[in-house]
């Protein structure tokens, strides 16, 4: 199955920007979507953005629309999440997730901390 490694998370002030990267390796065929999830302190895990790997269709949760952009670099098997106008409530561990063969494969996560 695919292996996923996220990078790019760090501490940033409110209003700042970050770009998260997810690199896929191993078996990368039969991936339907690649998603970004997050889990903030004391919160449930939630989907932030999703992209169909072949067609490029995207989905965003309402709270990040207009601020976050998901993109891919298929030739390098990379998924990105550009995050602008960050807010303290965006503080979370961000996970890259692939839906492959009908199953979800998770990365280890990368911490994003937004201070006010």
Buried (B, 14 or more C-beta within 10 A) or exposed (E): EBBBEBEBBEEBEBEBEBEBBBBBEEEBEEBEBBBBBBBBEEEEEEBBBBBBBEEEEBBBBEEBEEBBBBBBEEEEBBBBBBBBEBBEEBBBBBBBBBBBEEEEBBBEBBEBBBEE
